[in-house]
């Protein structure tokens, strides 16, 4: 499945407006007013109880806007949050939706904008390009540096009845605008900072090493994820350079605003990259592991990343060598040595964030391997992006090595 971008493809999807920098949350009332007067702010209980949230909603009201709040978004976005929303709001009293918080809050806002205006159950939208039209305009305001949800056109929902996370993927989910204010991450709990940082790093690695699909015009119209491409690579390279130094600084000095800013910018770059290149093997395997062990998404993909990178190394040696150079770890002219140095540097960053470099510490047990591999095989959208074919047996071997902490260089 090794491939190159033979047609020189570049594809981006992005918010129409992005404001980035410390204090830029002050522009939120201006942005909301440009598209509506009645705003629904979606967040979680922790954020809703903070002083800064009160300041933001007060500023919206002071600008003459009619402000409603839904503050019950839960981690991993359970489907029940969306059914609860529709019992509280009927969709006739909102012009614009603001997602303020981490990835779940922003994903919730994207889907809320659809179900409030178009009706139906989110289950009708699971999959790719099943949304038949736009919802309300969405403005995303991230408070963590990691998910990149402010730049993507996908929302991930946990459906308890199905026992798994499912994606709603459509260009209609692309946020209208994003306000990225690093000051909002200064009070982010250390664990959440680490998990979201590992998630951003995994996004950059997987988008930069993704399969290049060389799609024709019909395939580009049909699919959101068109593979590794020139424009996604621009963002991936910049994001890797930023996170290569910023993540360790944030882990040591959470109050370092410059490092927080670089982390948020790197995470935004990651969101821009995965928006068209997509994520791949680590994300496909993590989803069932997360469901079984109830471990955070970023922690899981971070723990898997060294093993998935090793598996993909034969198909993406040049890209991993470039990752080594971008992270300042590669020396000499030997491409394989540079690639291995890149993987080892990724491991150093993950270790600094407190991410375990084995799957055993996530609570995974050998008896779970077959189920995880079965479920990973269902994530066809993600598997199609992996640069090397991921079979059931290959996933099993990744799990076995990950459980044992075997990070040797023996080829799979």
C-alpha positions as CSV (number, residue, x, y, z in Angstrom):
1,X,0.0,0.0,0.0
2,X,3.0,2.3,-0.2
3,X,2.1,5.3,-2.2
4,X,3.3,8.8,-3.2
5,X,1.3,11.9,-4.1
6,X,1.9,11.5,-7.8
7,X,-0.7,14.0,-9.0
8,X,0.6,16.8,-6.7
9,X,-2.7,17.1,-4.9
10,X,-3.4,19.7,-2.3
11,X,-6.7,20.0,-0.4
12,X,-7.8,22.0,2.6
13,X,-11.1,22.6,4.4
14,X,-11.0,25.3,7.0
15,X,-13.0,27.8,9.1
16,X,-13.9,31.0,7.2
17,X,-12.4,33.1,10.0
18,X,-9.7,32.3,12.6
19,X,-8.5,34.6,15.4
20,X,-5.4,33.4,17.2
21,X,-3.5,34.8,20.1
22,X,-3.7,35.8,23.8
23,X,-6.8,37.7,24.6
24,X,-8.5,37.1,21.3
25,X,-11.6,35.8,23.1
26,X,-12.6,39.5,23.3
27,X,-13.6,39.2,19.7
28,X,-16.2,36.6,20.3
29,X,-19.2,39.0,20.6
30,X,-18.1,40.6,17.3
31,X,-18.0,37.2,15.6
32,X,-21.4,36.1,17.0
33,X,-23.0,39.4,16.0
34,X,-21.8,38.9,12.4
35,X,-24.0,35.8,12.0
36,X,-26.8,36.1,14.6
37,X,-28.3,37.6,17.7
38,X,-29.4,34.5,19.7
39,X,-26.4,32.4,20.7
40,X,-26.3,29.0,22.4
41,X,-23.0,28.4,24.3
42,X,-22.2,24.7,24.7
43,X,-19.7,23.7,27.4
44,X,-19.1,21.3,30.3
45,X,-19.8,21.7,34.0
46,X,-16.1,22.4,34.9
47,X,-15.7,25.2,32.4
48,X,-19.2,26.7,33.2
49,X,-18.1,27.1,36.8
50,X,-15.0,29.2,36.0
51,X,-14.6,32.9,36.3
52,X,-13.5,33.2,32.7
53,X,-16.7,31.6,31.4
54,X,-18.7,34.1,33.4
55,X,-16.7,36.9,31.8
56,X,-17.3,35.5,28.3
57,X,-21.0,35.1,28.6
58,X,-21.3,38.5,30.3
59,X,-19.5,40.1,27.4
60,X,-21.9,38.4,24.9
61,X,-24.9,39.7,26.9
62,X,-23.4,43.2,27.2
63,X,-23.1,43.4,23.4
64,X,-26.9,42.9,23.2
65,X,-26.9,39.2,22.4
66,X,-29.5,36.8,23.7
67,X,-27.4,34.1,25.5
68,X,-28.5,30.5,26.3
69,X,-26.2,28.0,27.9
70,X,-26.0,24.2,27.7
71,X,-23.4,23.1,30.3
72,X,-23.9,19.4,30.4
73,X,-21.4,18.1,27.8
74,X,-19.5,15.1,29.1
75,X,-16.1,13.6,28.1
76,X,-16.2,11.5,25.0
77,X,-19.5,13.0,24.1
78,X,-22.2,10.4,24.8
79,X,-25.1,10.4,22.5
80,X,-27.4,11.1,25.5
81,X,-26.0,14.6,25.7
82,X,-27.6,15.3,22.2
83,X,-30.9,13.8,23.0
84,X,-31.0,15.8,26.3
85,X,-30.2,19.0,24.3
86,X,-33.2,18.5,22.0
87,X,-35.5,18.1,25.0
88,X,-34.3,21.5,26.3
89,X,-34.1,23.5,23.1
90,X,-36.4,23.2,20.1
91,X,-34.1,24.9,17.5
92,X,-36.3,28.0,17.0
93,X,-34.5,30.2,19.5
94,X,-30.9,30.1,18.2
95,X,-29.1,31.7,15.4
96,X,-25.5,30.6,16.2
97,X,-23.8,27.9,18.3
98,X,-20.6,28.4,20.2
99,X,-18.6,25.4,21.3
100,X,-16.4,26.4,24.3
101,X,-14.1,23.8,25.8
102,X,-12.3,20.7,24.7
103,X,-12.9,18.5,21.8
104,X,-16.1,17.0,23.1
105,X,-17.6,20.5,23.7
106,X,-16.7,21.6,20.1
107,X,-17.9,18.3,18.6
108,X,-21.2,18.7,20.5
109,X,-21.6,22.2,19.1
110,X,-21.1,21.0,15.6
111,X,-23.8,18.2,15.9
112,X,-26.1,20.5,18.0
113,X,-26.1,23.0,15.1
114,X,-27.4,20.2,12.9
115,X,-30.0,18.5,15.1
116,X,-31.5,21.8,16.3
117,X,-32.3,22.9,12.8
118,X,-32.7,19.7,10.8
119,X,-34.1,17.4,13.5
120,X,-33.6,13.7,13.6
121,X,-31.3,11.5,15.7
122,X,-27.5,11.8,15.5
123,X,-27.5,8.0,14.7
124,X,-28.9,8.9,11.3
125,X,-25.7,10.9,10.6
126,X,-23.0,8.3,11.6
127,X,-20.6,7.9,8.7
128,X,-19.2,10.0,5.9
129,X,-21.2,12.6,4.0
130,X,-24.6,11.6,5.2
131,X,-25.5,15.2,6.3
132,X,-27.8,16.7,3.6
133,X,-27.3,20.3,4.3
134,X,-26.0,23.0,6.7
135,X,-27.0,23.6,10.2
136,X,-26.5,26.8,12.3
137,X,-23.2,28.5,12.0
138,X,-20.7,27.3,14.6
139,X,-17.9,29.2,16.4
140,X,-15.4,27.0,18.2
141,X,-13.4,28.3,21.2
142,X,-10.9,25.6,22.3
143,X,-9.7,25.6,25.9
144,X,-7.2,22.7,25.4
145,X,-4.3,22.4,23.1
146,X,-4.8,19.1,21.3
147,X,-7.9,17.9,19.6
148,X,-7.9,20.4,16.7
149,X,-11.7,20.1,16.6
150,X,-11.9,23.9,15.9
151,X,-10.5,23.1,12.4
152,X,-12.1,19.8,11.4
153,X,-15.4,18.8,9.9
154,X,-16.0,15.7,12.0
155,X,-17.6,15.0,15.4
156,X,-17.1,11.8,17.4
157,X,-20.0,10.5,19.5
158,X,-20.0,7.6,21.9
159,X,-23.1,5.4,21.4
160,X,-23.5,3.3,24.5
161,X,-26.0,0.9,22.8
162,X,-23.4,0.2,20.1
163,X,-20.5,0.2,22.6
164,X,-18.3,2.3,20.5
165,X,-17.4,5.8,19.2
166,X,-18.8,6.7,15.9
167,X,-18.0,9.7,13.7
168,X,-20.3,12.2,11.9
169,X,-18.1,13.3,9.0
170,X,-19.3,16.0,6.6
171,X,-18.1,19.3,5.2
172,X,-21.3,20.8,6.6
173,X,-19.7,20.3,10.1
174,X,-16.8,22.7,9.3
175,X,-16.9,25.5,11.9
176,X,-17.7,29.0,10.6
177,X,-15.1,30.5,12.8
178,X,-12.5,29.7,15.5
179,X,-11.2,31.8,18.3
180,X,-8.0,30.3,19.6
181,X,-6.9,32.1,22.8
182,X,-3.9,30.4,24.6
183,X,-4.8,32.2,27.8
184,X,-7.8,29.8,28.1
185,X,-5.5,26.9,28.5
186,X,-3.6,28.3,31.5
187,X,-6.0,26.6,33.9
188,X,-6.2,23.4,32.0
189,X,-5.6,20.5,34.4
190,X,-2.1,18.8,33.9
191,X,-3.6,15.4,32.9
192,X,-5.8,17.0,30.3
193,X,-2.9,19.1,29.0
194,X,-0.9,15.9,28.6
195,X,-3.6,13.8,27.0
196,X,-4.6,16.5,24.4
197,X,-0.9,17.2,23.6
198,X,-0.3,13.6,22.9
199,X,-3.4,13.6,20.7
200,X,-2.2,16.6,18.7
201,X,1.2,14.9,18.2
202,X,-0.5,11.7,16.9
203,X,-2.6,13.8,14.5
204,X,0.5,15.3,13.0
205,X,2.4,12.1,12.7
206,X,-0.5,10.2,11.2
207,X,-1.5,12.9,8.7
208,X,2.1,13.3,7.6
209,X,2.6,9.6,7.1
210,X,-0.9,8.9,5.8
211,X,-1.5,7.0,2.6
212,X,-1.4,9.2,-0.6
213,X,-4.5,8.2,-2.5
214,X,-4.2,10.2,-5.7
215,X,-8.0,10.6,-6.0
216,X,-9.8,11.8,-9.1
217,X,-12.4,14.6,-9.0
218,X,-15.3,12.1,-8.3
219,X,-13.4,10.7,-5.3
220,X,-12.7,14.1,-3.9
221,X,-16.4,15.0,-4.2
222,X,-17.4,11.7,-2.5
223,X,-14.8,11.5,0.3
224,X,-13.6,13.9,3.0
225,X,-10.3,12.2,3.6
226,X,-8.3,12.3,0.3
227,X,-5.0,11.2,1.8
228,X,-1.6,12.7,2.3
229,X,-1.4,15.9,0.2
230,X,0.7,19.0,-0.3
231,X,-1.4,21.5,1.7
232,X,-2.0,19.2,4.6
233,X,1.8,18.5,4.7
234,X,2.5,22.3,5.1
235,X,0.4,22.3,8.3
236,X,1.8,19.0,9.5
237,X,5.4,20.2,9.1
238,X,4.8,23.4,11.0
239,X,2.8,21.7,13.7
240,X,5.6,19.1,14.3
241,X,8.2,21.9,14.6
242,X,6.1,23.7,17.1
243,X,5.2,20.7,19.3
244,X,8.7,19.4,19.1
245,X,9.7,22.0,21.7
246,X,6.4,23.3,23.1
247,X,5.0,20.1,24.6
248,X,7.9,19.4,27.0
249,X,7.9,23.1,28.1
250,X,4.2,23.0,28.9
251,X,4.7,19.7,30.8
252,X,7.3,21.4,33.0
253,X,6.0,24.9,33.2
254,X,2.2,25.0,32.7
255,X,2.2,28.8,33.2
256,X,4.5,29.4,30.2
257,X,2.1,31.3,28.0
258,X,4.5,31.3,25.0
259,X,4.7,27.5,25.2
260,X,0.9,27.3,25.6
261,X,0.5,29.4,22.5
262,X,2.9,27.2,20.4
263,X,1.0,24.2,21.6
264,X,-2.4,25.6,20.6
265,X,-1.0,26.7,17.2
266,X,0.5,23.2,16.7
267,X,-2.8,21.6,17.6
268,X,-4.6,23.9,15.2
269,X,-2.1,22.9,12.5
270,X,-2.8,19.3,13.3
271,X,-6.5,19.9,12.9
272,X,-5.9,21.5,9.5
273,X,-3.8,18.5,8.4
274,X,-6.2,15.7,9.5
275,X,-9.1,17.6,8.0
276,X,-8.2,16.2,4.6
277,X,-5.4,13.7,5.2
278,X,-7.2,12.0,8.1
279,X,-5.9,9.9,11.0
280,X,-5.0,6.3,10.7
281,X,-3.9,3.1,12.5
282,X,-3.4,4.4,16.0
283,X,-6.8,6.0,16.1
284,X,-8.5,2.9,14.7
285,X,-7.0,0.7,17.3
286,X,-7.4,3.1,20.2
287,X,-11.2,3.4,19.9
288,X,-12.0,-0.1,21.1
289,X,-9.2,0.0,23.7
290,X,-10.7,3.2,25.1
291,X,-14.1,1.6,25.3
292,X,-12.8,-1.4,27.2
293,X,-10.4,0.4,29.6
294,X,-12.1,3.8,29.9
295,X,-8.8,5.6,29.4
296,X,-8.6,9.0,27.7
297,X,-8.3,9.1,24.0
298,X,-5.1,11.0,23.9
299,X,-3.4,8.7,26.4
300,X,-4.4,5.7,24.2
301,X,-3.3,7.0,20.9
302,X,0.0,8.2,22.5
303,X,0.7,4.8,23.9
304,X,0.0,3.1,20.6
305,X,1.9,5.6,18.4
306,X,5.4,4.2,18.9
307,X,4.2,0.7,17.8
308,X,2.1,1.9,14.9
309,X,5.1,4.0,13.7
310,X,7.3,1.0,13.8
311,X,4.8,-1.0,11.8
312,X,4.5,1.7,9.2
313,X,8.2,2.4,9.0
314,X,8.8,0.2,5.9
315,X,6.2,2.2,4.0
316,X,7.1,5.7,5.3
317,X,10.8,5.7,5.9
318,X,11.4,9.0,4.1
319,X,8.5,10.8,6.0
320,X,9.7,9.5,9.4
321,X,13.2,10.6,8.6
322,X,11.8,14.1,7.9
323,X,9.9,13.9,11.2
324,X,13.3,13.2,12.9
325,X,14.7,16.3,11.2
326,X,11.7,18.5,12.1
327,X,11.9,17.4,15.7
328,X,15.6,18.1,15.8
329,X,16.6,14.6,16.5
330,X,18.1,13.3,13.2
331,X,21.7,13.6,12.2
332,X,23.8,12.2,9.4
333,X,22.7,11.1,6.0
334,X,21.4,7.7,6.7
335,X,17.6,7.8,6.1
336,X,16.7,4.8,8.2
337,X,18.8,6.1,11.1
338,X,17.0,9.4,10.8
339,X,13.6,7.7,10.8
340,X,14.4,5.7,13.9
341,X,15.6,8.9,15.6
342,X,12.3,10.5,14.8
343,X,10.4,7.7,16.4
344,X,12.6,7.8,19.5
345,X,12.1,11.5,19.7
346,X,8.3,11.1,19.6
347,X,8.7,8.6,22.5
348,X,10.8,11.2,24.5
349,X,8.0,13.8,24.1
350,X,5.3,11.3,25.1
351,X,7.3,10.3,28.1
352,X,7.7,13.9,29.1
353,X,3.9,14.2,29.0
354,X,3.5,11.2,31.2
355,X,2.1,8.9,28.5
356,X,2.9,5.2,29.2
357,X,4.8,3.6,26.4
358,X,3.1,0.3,26.8
359,X,-0.6,-0.8,26.6
360,X,-0.5,-2.8,29.8
361,X,-0.6,0.4,31.8
362,X,-3.8,1.3,30.0
363,X,-5.5,-1.7,31.6
364,X,-5.5,-3.8,28.4
365,X,-5.3,-7.5,28.9
366,X,-4.3,-10.2,26.4
367,X,-7.8,-11.7,26.5
368,X,-9.0,-8.4,25.0
369,X,-6.7,-8.5,21.9
370,X,-9.0,-10.4,19.6
371,X,-12.0,-8.1,20.3
372,X,-9.9,-5.0,19.8
373,X,-8.6,-6.3,16.5
374,X,-12.1,-7.2,15.4
375,X,-13.4,-3.7,16.3
376,X,-10.4,-2.0,14.7
377,X,-11.2,-3.8,11.4
378,X,-14.6,-2.0,11.4
379,X,-12.9,1.4,11.3
380,X,-12.6,1.3,7.5
381,X,-12.4,5.1,7.1
382,X,-9.3,5.2,9.3
383,X,-7.7,2.0,8.0
384,X,-7.9,3.3,4.4
385,X,-5.6,6.1,5.5
386,X,-2.8,3.9,6.9
387,X,0.2,3.8,4.6
388,X,0.7,0.1,5.2
389,X,-2.2,-2.4,5.1
390,X,-3.5,-3.2,8.6
391,X,-4.8,-6.7,8.7
392,X,-6.4,-8.4,11.7
393,X,-3.1,-10.3,12.4
394,X,-1.1,-7.1,12.1
395,X,-3.3,-5.4,14.7
396,X,-2.8,-8.4,16.9
397,X,0.9,-8.1,16.6
398,X,0.9,-4.4,17.4
399,X,-1.2,-5.2,20.5
400,X,1.2,-8.0,21.6
401,X,4.3,-5.8,21.2
402,X,2.5,-2.9,22.8
403,X,1.5,-5.0,25.8
404,X,5.0,-6.3,26.2
405,X,6.6,-2.9,25.7
406,X,8.7,-4.4,22.9
407,X,10.0,-1.3,21.0
408,X,12.8,-3.2,19.2
409,X,13.4,-2.6,15.5
410,X,12.5,-6.1,14.3
411,X,10.2,-5.6,11.2
412,X,6.6,-6.8,11.6
